[in-house]
Amino acid sequence: MPEGDTVFLTGKVLDKALAGKTLVRGEFRVPRLAMADLAGRDVLGVGTVGKHLLTRFSGDLTLHSHLRMDGKWAVYPAGGRWSRPAHHARVILAAEGVQAVGFRVHDLELVPTDEEHRLVGHLGPDLLDPQWTDELAERAAAALAADPDRELGDALLDQRIMAGIGNMYKVEMCFLLGVTPWTPVSAVDPAKAVALGRKLLKANAWRTSQTTTGDLRRGREHWAYERTKQGCFRCGGRLRVAPQGAGYQARPTWYCPRCQTGPAPGR
């Protein structure tokens, strides 16, 4: 699933392409919204909250979408050839000179703009909120600390605590905090964890590539994530990987037994 910084950048690209323009085409290719037509509406802007995209239109209307594992929004010139098959398109928003296509996007819903809270009100503070404050940081830290026995990796993925962290950042944050993802939350400073999450997402928010090491060269972007063959970026030692989470929520989770302390499967 895309990380919060990927969704943030997607929102900025869509906003730049559509904001201030009037739609000449606004159609859906999903049964529930098949009769909805957005043509003639002005695009007021595109915003994000964590991993949720909110496209706002004149007439007090908002389109909510989520990328999940396989969704993608792409922008093309009017009449331009799409990079994905047409049968993957779920939403088409076209204005003069431009078209935005949502391929395999999920959770599509049209709601009155003043009811957006129904869709995103359950989320914790957005780590990429441009209006970030100390109060939001304290709120996220308090929510993280509220269940001290919970596995840290599991808590970091909980969007109700703070919004925007996915599996890659979970793995890398635990590495940088020096503990395994199965370590209880009580073993870390929650304020430090929140600050680290915001720092990492902000560092990558305006580019398509992601790094947590500060090095964008191929094979050097991460400390532990997906480095099974290369080994730990810090010590060079062999990394271990095990699933974390139950059922469909289980995620492959990398850690370094040398650089990280704490419990882990089989440890």
SEBA-422239 format. One line per 2 residues: number of its first residue (from 1); their letters; for each residue x, y, z of C-alpha. Coordinates in pm, 1 decimal. Last residue first. Example, Ala and Ser with C-alpha at 12.3 -4.5 7.8 and 13.67 -1.06 7.14 Angstrom:
# SEBA-422239
2 = sa = 1367.0:-106.0:714.0 ~ 1230.0:-450.0:780.0;
//
This chain:
# SEBA-422239
267 = rg = 1423.2:-1489.5:1888.3 ~ 1195.2:-1718.0:1693.0;
265 = pa = 957.2:-1433.3:1612.3 ~ 1098.5:-1105.4:1744.8;
263 = pg = 1149.1:-948.6:2085.7 ~ 1373.9:-651.5:2156.0;
261 = tq = 1697.5:-499.3:2036.6 ~ 1784.9:-368.9:1691.4;
259 = cr = 2128.2:-323.6:1537.4 ~ 2252.9:-681.5:1556.7;
257 = pc = 1926.2:-871.3:1500.9 ~ 1851.2:-647.1:1199.6;
255 = yw = 1483.8:-621.4:1112.5 ~ 1251.7:-679.2:817.4;
253 = tp = 874.1:-710.3:834.2 ~ 656.5:-880.0:573.7;
251 = ra = 303.2:-756.8:643.4 ~ 8.8:-939.3:797.2;
249 = qy = -318.3:-747.4:760.5 ~ -478.3:-1025.9:556.6;
247 = ga = -455.6:-1255.5:858.2 ~ -292.2:-1113.6:1169.3;
245 = gq = -6.1:-869.0:1190.1 ~ 368.5:-901.2:1151.8;
243 = pa = 521.9:-1144.0:905.8 ~ 890.7:-1231.1:943.3;
241 = vr = 1213.9:-1107.7:789.5 ~ 1567.9:-1137.5:920.7;
239 = lr = 1862.1:-931.7:810.1 ~ 2214.2:-1062.4:771.5;
237 = gg = 2482.8:-822.3:881.2 ~ 2621.5:-533.8:677.9;
235 = cr = 2638.5:-314.2:987.0 ~ 2450.0:-2.7:873.7;
233 = fc = 2279.1:-97.5:545.3 ~ 2177.5:-432.4:692.1;
231 = gq = 2200.3:-713.3:439.1 ~ 2210.2:-695.4:59.5;
229 = kt = 1995.1:-1002.1:-10.6 ~ 1716.8:-943.4:242.8;
227 = re = 1730.5:-565.9:199.2 ~ 1353.3:-525.6:148.0;
225 = ya = 1334.1:-265.7:428.3 ~ 1646.8:-267.1:642.3;
223 = wh = 1833.8:63.5:624.3 ~ 1677.0:191.5:304.5;
221 = er = 1773.2:388.5:-8.3 ~ 2110.3:227.9:-79.4;
219 = gr = 2015.4:-36.2:-336.3 ~ 1976.8:217.2:-616.3;
217 = rl = 2118.8:555.4:-523.2 ~ 1881.6:785.0:-337.4;
215 = dg = 2097.0:818.1:-25.5 ~ 1948.8:1003.4:272.9;
213 = tt = 1913.6:676.9:461.6 ~ 1532.9:687.2:474.0;
211 = tq = 1489.1:720.4:100.2 ~ 1189.6:750.2:-128.9;
209 = st = 1163.8:834.8:-498.3 ~ 860.2:1013.8:-644.6;
207 = rw = 954.7:1347.3:-495.9 ~ 782.3:1620.8:-294.5;
205 = an = 691.7:1422.7:17.7 ~ 1022.2:1242.4:64.0;
203 = ak = 1184.6:1440.7:346.2 ~ 842.8:1524.0:491.2;
201 = ll = 762.7:1154.4:533.6 ~ 1087.5:1085.8:716.9;
199 = kr = 1063.2:1387.1:949.4 ~ 697.2:1321.0:1032.6;
197 = gl = 770.6:962.3:1132.3 ~ 1073.3:1067.7:1337.0;
195 = av = 876.2:1331.1:1526.9 ~ 605.4:1077.4:1609.2;
193 = ak = 860.5:821.8:1731.0 ~ 1042.3:1080.8:1942.9;
191 = ap = 714.2:1185.2:2106.3 ~ 634.2:820.7:2178.2;
189 = dv = 967.8:759.4:2355.4 ~ 1022.9:387.0:2313.2;
187 = as = 998.5:75.8:2532.1 ~ 632.7:132.3:2623.3;
185 = vp = 531.2:67.4:2262.9 ~ 615.0:-298.6:2309.5;
183 = tw = 891.3:-437.9:2084.3 ~ 761.5:-651.4:1799.8;
181 = pt = 886.5:-400.4:1539.6 ~ 1241.9:-456.8:1668.3;
179 = vg = 1416.2:-170.9:1844.7 ~ 1690.4:76.8:1757.3;
177 = ll = 1464.7:376.4:1693.2 ~ 1617.5:401.9:1346.7;
175 = fc = 1533.9:38.0:1277.4 ~ 1179.6:74.4:1411.1;
173 = me = 1130.7:378.3:1189.4 ~ 1260.3:189.7:887.0;
171 = vk = 1024.0:-103.8:924.2 ~ 721.2:116.1:989.2;
169 = ym = 823.7:349.8:707.2 ~ 815.0:61.8:462.2;
167 = ng = 493.3:-83.2:602.5 ~ 288.9:232.9:576.6;
165 = ig = 278.6:551.2:784.8 ~ 46.2:831.1:673.3;
163 = am = -198.9:897.9:953.8 ~ -121.8:903.2:1322.2;
161 = ir = -297.5:704.7:1594.6 ~ -614.5:616.9:1402.1;
159 = qd = -396.2:524.4:1104.5 ~ -268.6:221.5:1294.9;
157 = ll = 46.3:120.9:1106.2 ~ 271.3:258.2:1380.6;
155 = ad = 79.0:59.1:1640.4 ~ 147.6:-272.8:1470.3;
153 = gl = 517.5:-197.4:1443.9 ~ 531.7:-94.5:1809.1;
151 = er = 369.7:-412.3:1939.3 ~ 100.9:-314.7:2189.6;
149 = dp = 182.2:-331.9:2559.5 ~ 184.5:45.1:2612.1;
147 = da = -164.9:103.3:2467.5 ~ -223.9:477.3:2519.9;
145 = al = 135.6:565.4:2431.2 ~ 61.6:595.9:2059.2;
143 = aa = -251.6:802.4:2123.8 ~ -56.4:1034.6:2354.4;
141 = aa = 217.3:1076.6:2094.4 ~ -37.8:1156.6:1824.6;
139 = re = -207.9:1419.0:2040.8 ~ 124.5:1569.6:2143.0;
137 = al = 227.4:1606.7:1778.7 ~ -109.7:1760.0:1694.0;
135 = ed = -70.3:2011.9:1978.6 ~ 283.5:2092.9:1870.1;
133 = tw = 134.4:2201.7:1540.1 ~ 108.1:2078.5:1181.8;
131 = qp = -84.2:2313.0:952.0 ~ 69.4:2166.2:637.1;
129 = dl = -56.1:1823.4:755.0 ~ 204.5:1574.9:640.2;
127 = ld = 197.0:1361.6:956.4 ~ -183.1:1362.5:943.3;
125 = pg = -310.4:1357.6:1301.2 ~ -517.5:1047.8:1380.4;
123 = lh = -789.5:925.9:1150.9 ~ -1149.7:861.9:1256.6;
121 = gv = -1271.9:1185.6:1098.6 ~ -1160.4:1074.3:754.0;
119 = lr = -1474.9:942.8:585.5 ~ -1755.8:1083.4:799.1;
117 = he = -1545.4:1396.9:847.1 ~ -1594.9:1474.9:480.3;
115 = ed = -1952.1:1576.1:563.7 ~ -1912.8:1949.4:496.9;
113 = tp = -1800.1:1864.7:145.4 ~ -2123.5:1682.0:68.7;
111 = vl = -2028.9:1325.9:-21.4 ~ -1929.8:1135.1:-334.4;
109 = el = -1763.7:800.4:-263.2 ~ -1492.2:590.2:-416.6;
107 = dh = -1341.1:350.8:-165.3 ~ -1084.4:229.3:-417.7;
105 = vr = -881.0:343.8:-715.9 ~ -824.2:81.6:-985.3;
103 = fg = -702.9:347.7:-1227.1 ~ -812.8:704.3:-1153.4;
101 = va = -773.1:913.0:-1466.2 ~ -696.5:1283.3:-1478.2;
99 = qv = -745.7:1464.8:-1808.6 ~ -598.4:1789.3:-1933.4;
97 = ge = -624.3:2056.6:-2202.8 ~ -963.2:2194.1:-2098.9;
95 = aa = -1098.8:1974.9:-1822.5 ~ -1128.1:1599.5:-1783.4;
93 = li = -1199.6:1384.4:-1477.3 ~ -1222.6:1013.4:-1553.5;
91 = vr = -1284.1:768.0:-1269.2 ~ -1262.7:387.0:-1245.3;
89 = ah = -1013.9:314.4:-1523.9 ~ -874.5:-41.5:-1522.7;
87 = ha = -1074.6:-134.5:-1834.8 ~ -890.1:139.4:-2022.2;
85 = pr = -559.0:-41.9:-1982.5 ~ -277.1:162.8:-1830.1;
83 = sw = -38.7:423.3:-1971.1 ~ -321.3:626.2:-2122.4;
81 = rg = -272.4:795.0:-2458.2 ~ -326.8:1169.3:-2457.9;
79 = ga = -656.2:1315.7:-2581.0 ~ -632.2:1602.0:-2335.8;
77 = py = -284.7:1590.9:-2185.9 ~ -240.1:1320.3:-1923.3;
75 = va = -257.9:1295.6:-1542.2 ~ -246.1:962.8:-1357.0;
73 = wk = -415.2:848.8:-1036.8 ~ -316.3:503.9:-912.0;
71 = gd = -473.4:215.6:-724.4 ~ -308.7:-123.0:-668.8;
69 = mr = -255.5:-173.7:-296.0 ~ -491.4:84.4:-141.7;
67 = lh = -521.4:394.8:-360.4 ~ -806.7:562.8:-174.0;
65 = sh = -1072.2:796.8:-311.7 ~ -1315.8:1057.1:-177.9;
63 = lt = -1495.4:1288.0:-417.6 ~ -1626.9:1601.9:-250.6;
61 = ld = -1936.9:1812.7:-329.8 ~ -2049.5:2149.2:-194.9;
59 = gs = -2176.9:2279.5:-530.3 ~ -1832.3:2347.9:-666.0;
57 = fr = -1597.0:2055.3:-644.8 ~ -1351.5:1909.4:-393.0;
55 = tl = -1118.3:1615.9:-458.7 ~ -1030.6:1440.7:-132.1;
53 = lh = -757.9:1176.4:-137.2 ~ -704.9:947.3:163.0;
51 = kg = -368.1:801.5:266.8 ~ -309.6:1050.7:547.3;
49 = vt = -552.5:1331.7:480.6 ~ -510.1:1463.4:130.1;
47 = gv = -634.5:1762.8:-62.8 ~ -745.2:1835.6:-417.2;
45 = gl = -884.1:2172.9:-517.5 ~ -1189.2:2376.6:-614.6;
43 = vd = -1262.3:2182.4:-931.8 ~ -1551.3:2358.6:-1101.9;
41 = rg = -1854.7:2152.3:-1195.1 ~ -1986.1:2141.3:-1550.6;
39 = al = -1933.9:1768.5:-1596.8 ~ -1952.6:1582.5:-1263.8;
37 = da = -2190.7:1310.6:-1379.8 ~ -2309.6:1037.9:-1141.0;
35 = ma = -2510.0:755.2:-1301.4 ~ -2229.3:497.6:-1275.9;
33 = lr = -2161.3:582.7:-912.8 ~ -2257.8:250.6:-751.5;
31 = pv = -2170.2:48.3:-1060.4 ~ -1811.5:171.4:-1097.6;
29 = rf = -1693.0:337.0:-1415.1 ~ -1735.6:694.4:-1309.5;
27 = eg = -1760.2:1006.6:-1521.0 ~ -1655.6:1369.0:-1503.7;
25 = rv = -1608.8:1525.6:-1841.7 ~ -1598.4:1891.7:-1937.7;
23 = lt = -1483.5:1976.1:-1587.3 ~ -1427.0:2340.5:-1506.4;
21 = kg = -1078.4:2442.0:-1398.2 ~ -952.9:2620.4:-1086.9;
19 = al = -773.8:2314.4:-952.8 ~ -728.8:2042.6:-1214.4;
17 = ak = -364.3:1980.5:-1304.3 ~ -194.9:2141.6:-1004.8;
15 = dl = -441.1:1978.5:-766.4 ~ -392.8:1638.4:-925.8;
13 = vk = -15.4:1660.7:-892.0 ~ -44.0:1784.1:-532.3;
11 = gt = -280.1:1501.7:-440.6 ~ -49.1:1242.4:-591.1;
9 = lf = 237.3:1394.4:-392.7 ~ 44.5:1352.0:-66.6;
7 = vt = -54.5:996.0:-162.0 ~ 309.6:904.3:-214.5;
5 = dg = 404.4:1077.8:112.4 ~ 140.8:879.2:300.1;
3 = ep = 286.7:547.1:196.5 ~ 142.6:344.1:-87.7;
1 = m = 0.0:0.0:0.0;
//
